[in-house]
Amino acid sequence: MKGTYLGEFEEVVLLAVALRYGEAYGAAIVGELEKQMNRSVNLGAVHSALNRLQEKGLVTSVMGGVSPERGGRRKRLYQVTPAGSAALREIHQLRNQMWDLIPKIALP
């Protein structure tokens, strides 16, 4: 497993994979990110992030079945691994901990 440091984009892609549980493939992840972040997202950038996440052992993928709406092509479906779940929980805990420590006067 490669290092587990996550960049911001990798983190949001990993979150989108978790949000789209069972239906996390490239275009669906792009749609989820655009919906959540209210900005356009490049499919190639998402695939690059997914490859890095897979190298780090944070997601796994399988080929889905053939679908007529995709002209008989199969989708690569992604799923968060236990290591990916642990990484997301750790990031969530760290962010909450830091938010709780900010003095009230620092964010008027």
N, CA, C and O atoms as CSV, one atom per row, in Angstrom:
chain,resi,resn,atom,element,x,y,z
A,1,MET,N,N,0.849,-1.183,0.000
A,1,MET,CA,C,0.000,0.000,0.000
A,1,MET,C,C,0.885,1.234,0.000
A,1,MET,O,O,1.822,1.333,0.792
A,2,LYS,N,N,0.589,2.173,-0.887
A,2,LYS,CA,C,1.295,3.440,-0.966
A,2,LYS,C,C,0.927,4.278,0.256
A,2,LYS,O,O,0.015,3.903,0.993
A,3,GLY,N,N,1.602,5.393,0.492
A,3,GLY,CA,C,1.306,6.272,1.616
A,3,GLY,C,C,-0.168,6.647,1.662
A,3,GLY,O,O,-0.844,6.631,0.634
A,4,THR,N,N,-0.672,6.985,2.843
A,4,THR,CA,C,-2.098,7.250,2.977
A,4,THR,C,C,-2.422,8.741,3.075
A,4,THR,O,O,-3.566,9.099,3.353
A,5,TYR,N,N,-1.425,9.627,2.851
A,5,TYR,CA,C,-1.730,11.050,2.860
A,5,TYR,C,C,-2.754,11.342,1.760
A,5,TYR,O,O,-2.613,10.870,0.632
A,6,LEU,N,N,-3.785,12.125,2.098
A,6,LEU,CA,C,-4.821,12.471,1.124
A,6,LEU,C,C,-4.786,13.956,0.826
A,6,LEU,O,O,-4.798,14.781,1.740
A,7,GLY,N,N,-4.743,14.296,-0.457
A,7,GLY,CA,C,-4.919,15.678,-0.858
A,7,GLY,C,C,-6.402,16.020,-0.770
A,7,GLY,O,O,-7.240,15.132,-0.608
A,8,GLU,N,N,-6.723,17.298,-0.876
A,8,GLU,CA,C,-8.117,17.735,-0.758
A,8,GLU,C,C,-9.010,17.063,-1.814
A,8,GLU,O,O,-10.102,16.593,-1.492
A,9,PHE,N,N,-8.550,17.016,-3.066
A,9,PHE,CA,C,-9.394,16.438,-4.118
A,9,PHE,C,C,-9.567,14.940,-3.902
A,9,PHE,O,O,-10.655,14.403,-4.109
A,10,GLU,N,N,-8.493,14.260,-3.483
A,10,GLU,CA,C,-8.616,12.829,-3.189
A,10,GLU,C,C,-9.636,12.607,-2.069
A,10,GLU,O,O,-10.428,11.665,-2.119
A,11,GLU,N,N,-9.611,13.464,-1.079
A,11,GLU,CA,C,-10.550,13.332,0.040
A,11,GLU,C,C,-11.994,13.462,-0.445
A,11,GLU,O,O,-12.841,12.650,-0.074
A,12,VAL,N,N,-12.281,14.460,-1.260
A,12,VAL,CA,C,-13.673,14.633,-1.710
A,12,VAL,C,C,-14.092,13.515,-2.667
A,12,VAL,O,O,-15.256,13.114,-2.683
A,13,VAL,N,N,-13.145,13.012,-3.464
A,13,VAL,CA,C,-13.471,11.870,-4.331
A,13,VAL,C,C,-13.777,10.643,-3.470
A,13,VAL,O,O,-14.727,9.912,-3.750
A,14,LEU,N,N,-12.984,10.415,-2.432
A,14,LEU,CA,C,-13.223,9.287,-1.533
A,14,LEU,C,C,-14.586,9.430,-0.841
A,14,LEU,O,O,-15.313,8.450,-0.679
A,15,LEU,N,N,-14.918,10.649,-0.440
A,15,LEU,CA,C,-16.237,10.895,0.165
A,15,LEU,C,C,-17.354,10.615,-0.841
A,15,LEU,O,O,-18.385,10.046,-0.482
A,16,ALA,N,N,-17.150,11.017,-2.103
A,16,ALA,CA,C,-18.173,10.773,-3.132
A,16,ALA,C,C,-18.350,9.281,-3.389
A,16,ALA,O,O,-19.468,8.820,-3.620
A,17,VAL,N,N,-17.256,8.527,-3.350
A,17,VAL,CA,C,-17.362,7.067,-3.508
A,17,VAL,C,C,-18.216,6.498,-2.377
A,17,VAL,O,O,-19.063,5.634,-2.606
A,18,ALA,N,N,-17.991,6.981,-1.168
A,18,ALA,CA,C,-18.791,6.508,-0.030
A,18,ALA,C,C,-20.255,6.931,-0.184
A,18,ALA,O,O,-21.158,6.141,0.090
A,19,LEU,N,N,-20.493,8.173,-0.620
A,19,LEU,CA,C,-21.869,8.664,-0.803
A,19,LEU,C,C,-22.620,7.862,-1.859
A,19,LEU,O,O,-23.821,7.624,-1.727
A,20,ARG,N,N,-21.906,7.441,-2.915
A,20,ARG,CA,C,-22.544,6.710,-4.025
A,20,ARG,C,C,-22.435,5.202,-3.839
A,20,ARG,O,O,-22.366,4.462,-4.821
A,21,TYR,N,N,-22.420,4.750,-2.620
A,21,TYR,CA,C,-22.224,3.328,-2.308
A,21,TYR,C,C,-23.045,2.432,-3.253
A,21,TYR,O,O,-24.259,2.600,-3.376
A,22,GLY,N,N,-22.389,1.507,-3.897
A,22,GLY,CA,C,-23.043,0.581,-4.816
A,22,GLY,C,C,-23.216,1.135,-6.222
A,22,GLY,O,O,-23.481,0.370,-7.150
A,23,GLU,N,N,-23.072,2.441,-6.403
A,23,GLU,CA,C,-23.241,3.095,-7.706
A,23,GLU,C,C,-22.120,4.099,-7.939
A,23,GLU,O,O,-22.338,5.141,-8.557
A,24,ALA,N,N,-20.931,3.794,-7.453
A,24,ALA,CA,C,-19.806,4.721,-7.575
A,24,ALA,C,C,-18.962,4.362,-8.795
A,24,ALA,O,O,-18.046,3.545,-8.700
A,25,TYR,N,N,-19.263,4.961,-9.921
A,25,TYR,CA,C,-18.452,4.828,-11.133
A,25,TYR,C,C,-18.119,6.237,-11.605
A,25,TYR,O,O,-18.705,7.203,-11.119
A,26,GLY,N,N,-17.198,6.368,-12.533
A,26,GLY,CA,C,-16.659,7.666,-12.925
A,26,GLY,C,C,-17.675,8.778,-13.088
A,26,GLY,O,O,-17.600,9.791,-12.393
A,27,ALA,N,N,-18.637,8.604,-14.008
A,27,ALA,CA,C,-19.602,9.673,-14.283
A,27,ALA,C,C,-20.476,9.975,-13.065
A,27,ALA,O,O,-20.813,11.133,-12.819
A,28,ALA,N,N,-20.844,8.945,-12.303
A,28,ALA,CA,C,-21.678,9.159,-11.113
A,28,ALA,C,C,-20.904,9.941,-10.053
A,28,ALA,O,O,-21.473,10.785,-9.361
A,29,ILE,N,N,-19.618,9.661,-9.929
A,29,ILE,CA,C,-18.781,10.376,-8.963
A,29,ILE,C,C,-18.642,11.834,-9.386
A,29,ILE,O,O,-18.720,12.732,-8.548
A,30,VAL,N,N,-18.438,12.078,-10.685
A,30,VAL,CA,C,-18.372,13.455,-11.190
A,30,VAL,C,C,-19.675,14.188,-10.860
A,30,VAL,O,O,-19.650,15.316,-10.368
A,31,GLY,N,N,-20.814,13.541,-11.134
A,31,GLY,CA,C,-22.110,14.156,-10.846
A,31,GLY,C,C,-22.278,14.471,-9.375
A,31,GLY,O,O,-22.794,15.530,-9.018
A,32,GLU,N,N,-21.848,13.561,-8.522
A,32,GLU,CA,C,-21.972,13.777,-7.070
A,32,GLU,C,C,-21.101,14.953,-6.633
A,32,GLU,O,O,-21.531,15.792,-5.843
A,33,LEU,N,N,-19.869,15.008,-7.154
A,33,LEU,CA,C,-18.964,16.102,-6.788
A,33,LEU,C,C,-19.510,17.446,-7.264
A,33,LEU,O,O,-19.456,18.437,-6.536
A,34,GLU,N,N,-20.035,17.476,-8.488
A,34,GLU,CA,C,-20.578,18.735,-9.009
A,34,GLU,C,C,-21.786,19.179,-8.191
A,34,GLU,O,O,-21.968,20.370,-7.939
A,35,LYS,N,N,-22.602,18.226,-7.782
A,35,LYS,CA,C,-23.774,18.536,-6.958
A,35,LYS,C,C,-23.342,19.065,-5.589
A,35,LYS,O,O,-23.876,20.064,-5.107
A,36,GLN,N,N,-22.391,18.403,-4.980
A,36,GLN,CA,C,-21.974,18.775,-3.621
A,36,GLN,C,C,-21.127,20.048,-3.597
A,36,GLN,O,O,-21.252,20.855,-2.675
A,37,MET,N,N,-20.258,20.237,-4.611
A,37,MET,CA,C,-19.320,21.365,-4.586
A,37,MET,C,C,-19.792,22.533,-5.434
A,37,MET,O,O,-19.211,23.618,-5.396
A,38,ASN,N,N,-20.864,22.301,-6.209
A,38,ASN,CA,C,-21.420,23.366,-7.060
A,38,ASN,C,C,-20.365,23.968,-7.989
A,38,ASN,O,O,-20.268,25.187,-8.135
A,39,ARG,N,N,-19.585,23.097,-8.607
A,39,ARG,CA,C,-18.595,23.518,-9.604
A,39,ARG,C,C,-18.361,22.357,-10.556
A,39,ARG,O,O,-18.646,21.207,-10.220
A,40,SER,N,N,-17.843,22.653,-11.746
A,40,SER,CA,C,-17.612,21.578,-12.703
A,40,SER,C,C,-16.361,20.788,-12.310
A,40,SER,O,O,-15.407,21.327,-11.749
A,41,VAL,N,N,-16.401,19.503,-12.624
A,41,VAL,CA,C,-15.313,18.601,-12.278
A,41,VAL,C,C,-14.944,17.817,-13.533
A,41,VAL,O,O,-15.818,17.381,-14.283
A,42,ASN,N,N,-13.657,17.643,-13.751
A,42,ASN,CA,C,-13.140,16.938,-14.926
A,42,ASN,C,C,-13.112,15.428,-14.667
A,42,ASN,O,O,-12.575,14.980,-13.654
A,43,LEU,N,N,-13.696,14.642,-15.591
A,43,LEU,CA,C,-13.725,13.184,-15.443
A,43,LEU,C,C,-12.312,12.603,-15.372
A,43,LEU,O,O,-12.061,11.678,-14.599
A,44,GLY,N,N,-11.393,13.139,-16.171
A,44,GLY,CA,C,-10.013,12.644,-16.147
A,44,GLY,C,C,-9.350,12.855,-14.790
A,44,GLY,O,O,-8.597,12.002,-14.320
A,45,ALA,N,N,-9.636,13.997,-14.164
A,45,ALA,CA,C,-9.079,14.275,-12.835
A,45,ALA,C,C,-9.641,13.295,-11.806
A,45,ALA,O,O,-8.933,12.853,-10.901
A,46,VAL,N,N,-10.927,12.960,-11.959
A,46,VAL,CA,C,-11.546,11.998,-11.035
A,46,VAL,C,C,-10.900,10.622,-11.214
A,46,VAL,O,O,-10.595,9.948,-10.230
A,47,HIS,N,N,-10.692,10.203,-12.465
A,47,HIS,CA,C,-10.064,8.895,-12.692
A,47,HIS,C,C,-8.637,8.875,-12.152
A,47,HIS,O,O,-8.202,7.864,-11.599
A,48,SER,N,N,-7.904,9.976,-12.303
A,48,SER,CA,C,-6.540,10.034,-11.742
A,48,SER,C,C,-6.573,9.899,-10.228
A,48,SER,O,O,-5.769,9.170,-9.645
A,49,ALA,N,N,-7.509,10.605,-9.588
A,49,ALA,CA,C,-7.636,10.510,-8.129
A,49,ALA,C,C,-8.032,9.092,-7.714
A,49,ALA,O,O,-7.513,8.563,-6.732
A,50,LEU,N,N,-8.953,8.478,-8.466
A,50,LEU,CA,C,-9.363,7.106,-8.144
A,50,LEU,C,C,-8.194,6.138,-8.263
A,50,LEU,O,O,-8.051,5.235,-7.439
A,51,ASN,N,N,-7.355,6.318,-9.282
A,51,ASN,CA,C,-6.170,5.457,-9.432
A,51,ASN,C,C,-5.225,5.622,-8.247
A,51,ASN,O,O,-4.698,4.637,-7.729
A,52,ARG,N,N,-5.009,6.877,-7.813
A,52,ARG,CA,C,-4.139,7.103,-6.652
A,52,ARG,C,C,-4.743,6.482,-5.395
A,52,ARG,O,O,-4.034,5.869,-4.596
A,53,LEU,N,N,-6.055,6.643,-5.223
A,53,LEU,CA,C,-6.722,6.064,-4.049
A,53,LEU,C,C,-6.623,4.540,-4.069
A,53,LEU,O,O,-6.475,3.903,-3.026
A,54,GLN,N,N,-6.705,3.971,-5.261
A,54,GLN,CA,C,-6.597,2.517,-5.373
A,54,GLN,C,C,-5.166,2.067,-5.046
A,54,GLN,O,O,-4.973,1.052,-4.378
A,55,GLU,N,N,-4.167,2.823,-5.517
A,55,GLU,CA,C,-2.774,2.491,-5.203
A,55,GLU,C,C,-2.502,2.568,-3.709
A,55,GLU,O,O,-1.686,1.812,-3.181
A,56,LYS,N,N,-3.187,3.481,-3.030
A,56,LYS,CA,C,-3.032,3.636,-1.579
A,56,LYS,C,C,-3.852,2.618,-0.795
A,56,LYS,O,O,-3.747,2.556,0.430
A,57,GLY,N,N,-4.664,1.823,-1.479
A,57,GLY,CA,C,-5.481,0.819,-0.812
A,57,GLY,C,C,-6.717,1.378,-0.150
A,57,GLY,O,O,-7.292,0.740,0.732
A,58,LEU,N,N,-7.141,2.582,-0.569
A,58,LEU,CA,C,-8.288,3.228,0.075
A,58,LEU,C,C,-9.595,2.956,-0.662
A,58,LEU,O,O,-10.672,3.112,-0.087
A,59,VAL,N,N,-9.512,2.551,-1.930
A,59,VAL,CA,C,-10.695,2.107,-2.681
A,59,VAL,C,C,-10.316,0.834,-3.428
A,59,VAL,O,O,-9.145,0.556,-3.688
A,60,THR,N,N,-11.336,0.086,-3.754
A,60,THR,CA,C,-11.166,-1.086,-4.610
A,60,THR,C,C,-12.167,-0.956,-5.738
A,60,THR,O,O,-13.126,-0.191,-5.633
A,61,SER,N,N,-11.956,-1.695,-6.819
A,61,SER,CA,C,-12.897,-1.590,-7.929
A,61,SER,C,C,-13.160,-2.958,-8.536
A,61,SER,O,O,-12.330,-3.865,-8.471
A,62,VAL,N,N,-14.327,-3.074,-9.122
A,62,VAL,CA,C,-14.714,-4.276,-9.867
A,62,VAL,C,C,-15.435,-3.806,-11.125
A,62,VAL,O,O,-15.985,-2.706,-11.169
A,63,MET,N,N,-15.422,-4.653,-12.142
A,63,MET,CA,C,-16.177,-4.334,-13.352
A,63,MET,C,C,-17.629,-4.746,-13.146
A,63,MET,O,O,-17.906,-5.877,-12.747
A,64,GLY,N,N,-18.562,-3.824,-13.420
A,64,GLY,CA,C,-19.981,-4.109,-13.305
A,64,GLY,C,C,-20.478,-4.848,-14.532
A,64,GLY,O,O,-19.710,-5.156,-15.444
A,65,GLY,N,N,-21.770,-5.129,-14.544
A,65,GLY,CA,C,-22.365,-5.855,-15.661
A,65,GLY,C,C,-22.580,-4.961,-16.872
A,65,GLY,O,O,-22.446,-3.740,-16.796
A,66,VAL,N,N,-22.912,-5.583,-17.972
A,66,VAL,CA,C,-23.196,-4.881,-19.226
A,66,VAL,C,C,-24.551,-4.204,-19.107
A,66,VAL,O,O,-25.502,-4.795,-18.593
A,67,SER,N,N,-24.644,-2.959,-19.582
A,67,SER,CA,C,-25.933,-2.260,-19.549
A,67,SER,C,C,-26.259,-1.737,-20.947
A,67,SER,O,O,-25.383,-1.211,-21.633
A,68,PRO,N,N,-27.536,-1.882,-21.377
A,68,PRO,CA,C,-27.912,-1.428,-22.726
A,68,PRO,C,C,-27.773,0.088,-22.898
A,68,PRO,O,O,-27.458,0.558,-23.991
A,69,GLU,N,N,-28.008,0.866,-21.813
A,69,GLU,CA,C,-27.910,2.327,-21.939
A,69,GLU,C,C,-26.478,2.789,-22.176
A,69,GLU,O,O,-26.263,3.925,-22.597
A,70,ARG,N,N,-25.507,1.942,-21.917
A,70,ARG,CA,C,-24.102,2.284,-22.173
A,70,ARG,C,C,-23.598,1.584,-23.433
A,70,ARG,O,O,-22.390,1.464,-23.637
A,71,GLY,N,N,-24.515,1.124,-24.272
A,71,GLY,CA,C,-24.122,0.486,-25.524
A,71,GLY,C,C,-23.397,-0.829,-25.302
A,71,GLY,O,O,-22.544,-1.215,-26.102
A,72,GLY,N,N,-23.729,-1.510,-24.233
A,72,GLY,CA,C,-23.115,-2.800,-23.954
A,72,GLY,C,C,-21.789,-2.714,-23.227
A,72,GLY,O,O,-21.146,-3.734,-22.978
A,73,ARG,N,N,-21.375,-1.499,-22.885
A,73,ARG,CA,C,-20.098,-1.342,-22.164
A,73,ARG,C,C,-20.324,-1.542,-20.670
A,73,ARG,O,O,-21.418,-1.300,-20.160
A,74,ARG,N,N,-19.297,-1.979,-19.986
A,74,ARG,CA,C,-19.372,-2.199,-18.547
A,74,ARG,C,C,-18.833,-0.993,-17.801
A,74,ARG,O,O,-18.026,-0.229,-18.332
A,75,LYS,N,N,-19.288,-0.829,-16.560
A,75,LYS,CA,C,-18.810,0.253,-15.698
A,75,LYS,C,C,-17.816,-0.316,-14.692
A,75,LYS,O,O,-17.958,-1.452,-14.239
A,76,ARG,N,N,-16.807,0.484,-14.347
A,76,ARG,CA,C,-15.921,0.116,-13.242
A,76,ARG,C,C,-16.505,0.752,-11.984
A,76,ARG,O,O,-16.599,1.974,-11.875
A,77,LEU,N,N,-16.893,-0.098,-11.042
A,77,LEU,CA,C,-17.519,0.355,-9.803
A,77,LEU,C,C,-16.482,0.399,-8.684
A,77,LEU,O,O,-15.697,-0.534,-8.512
A,78,TYR,N,N,-16.491,1.488,-7.929
A,78,TYR,CA,C,-15.531,1.689,-6.843
A,78,TYR,C,C,-16.231,1.561,-5.496
A,78,TYR,O,O,-17.416,1.863,-5.356
A,79,GLN,N,N,-15.455,1.101,-4.499
A,79,GLN,CA,C,-15.971,0.970,-3.142
A,79,GLN,C,C,-14.861,1.327,-2.160
A,79,GLN,O,O,-13.693,1.016,-2.392
A,80,VAL,N,N,-15.226,1.972,-1.079
A,80,VAL,CA,C,-14.262,2.334,-0.044
A,80,VAL,C,C,-13.830,1.065,0.690
A,80,VAL,O,O,-14.665,0.237,1.055
A,81,THR,N,N,-12.526,0.917,0.904
A,81,THR,CA,C,-11.993,-0.231,1.650
A,81,THR,C,C,-12.026,0.084,3.146
A,81,THR,O,O,-12.276,1.227,3.526
A,82,PRO,N,N,-11.781,-0.904,3.990
A,82,PRO,CA,C,-11.678,-0.604,5.431
A,82,PRO,C,C,-10.595,0.452,5.718
A,82,PRO,O,O,-10.781,1.298,6.593
A,83,ALA,N,N,-9.481,0.410,5.001
A,83,ALA,CA,C,-8.436,1.432,5.189
A,83,ALA,C,C,-8.949,2.806,4.761
A,83,ALA,O,O,-8.628,3.810,5.397
A,84,GLY,N,N,-9.740,2.859,3.694
A,84,GLY,CA,C,-10.324,4.125,3.249
A,84,GLY,C,C,-11.324,4.653,4.262
A,84,GLY,O,O,-11.371,5.854,4.531
A,85,SER,N,N,-12.115,3.765,4.817
A,85,SER,CA,C,-13.067,4.148,5.855
A,85,SER,C,C,-12.337,4.708,7.077
A,85,SER,O,O,-12.749,5.719,7.644
A,86,ALA,N,N,-11.256,4.047,7.474
A,86,ALA,CA,C,-10.474,4.521,8.620
A,86,ALA,C,C,-9.862,5.883,8.330
A,86,ALA,O,O,-9.830,6.747,9.206
A,87,ALA,N,N,-9.374,6.084,7.107
A,87,ALA,CA,C,-8.780,7.379,6.737
A,87,ALA,C,C,-9.828,8.487,6.796
A,87,ALA,O,O,-9.552,9.575,7.300
A,88,LEU,N,N,-11.034,8.215,6.282
A,88,LEU,CA,C,-12.096,9.229,6.330
A,88,LEU,C,C,-12.501,9.541,7.770
A,88,LEU,O,O,-12.713,10.703,8.118
A,89,ARG,N,N,-12.606,8.522,8.593
A,89,ARG,CA,C,-12.973,8.754,10.007
A,89,ARG,C,C,-11.901,9.572,10.717
A,89,ARG,O,O,-12.216,10.456,11.514
A,90,GLU,N,N,-10.626,9.277,10.427
A,90,GLU,CA,C,-9.530,10.014,11.052
A,90,GLU,C,C,-9.560,11.482,10.629
A,90,GLU,O,O,-9.387,12.368,11.465
A,91,ILE,N,N,-9.777,11.744,9.348
A,91,ILE,CA,C,-9.851,13.124,8.844
A,91,ILE,C,C,-11.034,13.850,9.487
A,91,ILE,O,O,-10.915,15.004,9.897
A,92,HIS,N,N,-12.169,13.166,9.569
A,92,HIS,CA,C,-13.366,13.762,10.163
A,92,HIS,C,C,-13.107,14.127,11.622
A,92,HIS,O,O,-13.460,15.218,12.069
A,93,GLN,N,N,-12.494,13.213,12.352
A,93,GLN,CA,C,-12.215,13.450,13.765
A,93,GLN,C,C,-11.234,14.612,13.943
A,93,GLN,O,O,-11.431,15.465,14.808
A,94,LEU,N,N,-10.182,14.643,13.128
A,94,LEU,CA,C,-9.185,15.713,13.230
A,94,LEU,C,C,-9.816,17.072,12.939
A,94,LEU,O,O,-9.574,18.042,13.659
A,95,ARG,N,N,-10.624,17.140,11.886
A,95,ARG,CA,C,-11.269,18.422,11.541
A,95,ARG,C,C,-12.214,18.876,12.648
A,95,ARG,O,O,-12.215,20.051,13.013
A,96,ASN,N,N,-13.008,17.971,13.179
A,96,ASN,CA,C,-13.919,18.336,14.275
A,96,ASN,C,C,-13.143,18.802,15.496
A,96,ASN,O,O,-13.515,19.781,16.143
A,97,GLN,N,N,-12.066,18.098,15.807
A,97,GLN,CA,C,-11.229,18.467,16.950
A,97,GLN,C,C,-10.662,19.867,16.773
A,97,GLN,O,O,-10.672,20.661,17.713
A,98,MET,N,N,-10.169,20.176,15.584
A,98,MET,CA,C,-9.595,21.502,15.332
A,98,MET,C,C,-10.677,22.583,15.363
A,98,MET,O,O,-10.452,23.663,15.908
A,99,TRP,N,N,-11.856,22.302,14.779
A,99,TRP,CA,C,-12.956,23.277,14.810
A,99,TRP,C,C,-13.345,23.582,16.254
A,99,TRP,O,O,-13.616,24.732,16.599
A,100,ASP,N,N,-13.371,22.552,17.091
A,100,ASP,CA,C,-13.766,22.738,18.487
A,100,ASP,C,C,-12.755,23.575,19.266
A,100,ASP,O,O,-13.111,24.190,20.271
A,101,LEU,N,N,-11.499,23.606,18.816
A,101,LEU,CA,C,-10.450,24.341,19.524
A,101,LEU,C,C,-10.314,25.800,19.076
A,101,LEU,O,O,-9.610,26.576,19.723
A,102,ILE,N,N,-10.963,26.176,18.001
A,102,ILE,CA,C,-10.858,27.560,17.519
A,102,ILE,C,C,-11.545,28.481,18.520
A,102,ILE,O,O,-12.710,28.272,18.857
A,103,PRO,N,N,-10.830,29.503,18.999
A,103,PRO,CA,C,-11.465,30.459,19.916
A,103,PRO,C,C,-12.626,31.170,19.209
A,103,PRO,O,O,-12.529,31.499,18.027
A,104,LYS,N,N,-13.701,31.400,19.924
A,104,LYS,CA,C,-14.893,32.040,19.340
A,104,LYS,C,C,-14.554,33.391,18.701
A,104,LYS,O,O,-15.147,33.779,17.694
A,105,ILE,N,N,-13.610,34.087,19.290
A,105,ILE,CA,C,-13.245,35.412,18.786
A,105,ILE,C,C,-12.501,35.334,17.449
A,105,ILE,O,O,-12.453,36.320,16.714
A,106,ALA,N,N,-11.923,34.180,17.129
A,106,ALA,CA,C,-11.143,34.032,15.894
A,106,ALA,C,C,-12.022,34.005,14.651
A,106,ALA,O,O,-11.557,34.335,13.560
A,107,LEU,N,N,-13.286,33.617,14.801
A,107,LEU,CA,C,-14.209,33.545,13.663
A,107,LEU,C,C,-15.447,34.386,13.975
A,107,LEU,O,O,-16.490,33.846,14.342
A,108,PRO,N,N,-15.328,35.701,13.828
A,108,PRO,CA,C,-16.478,36.566,14.168
A,108,PRO,C,C,-17.653,36.365,13.231
A,108,PRO,O,O,-18.686,37.016,13.387
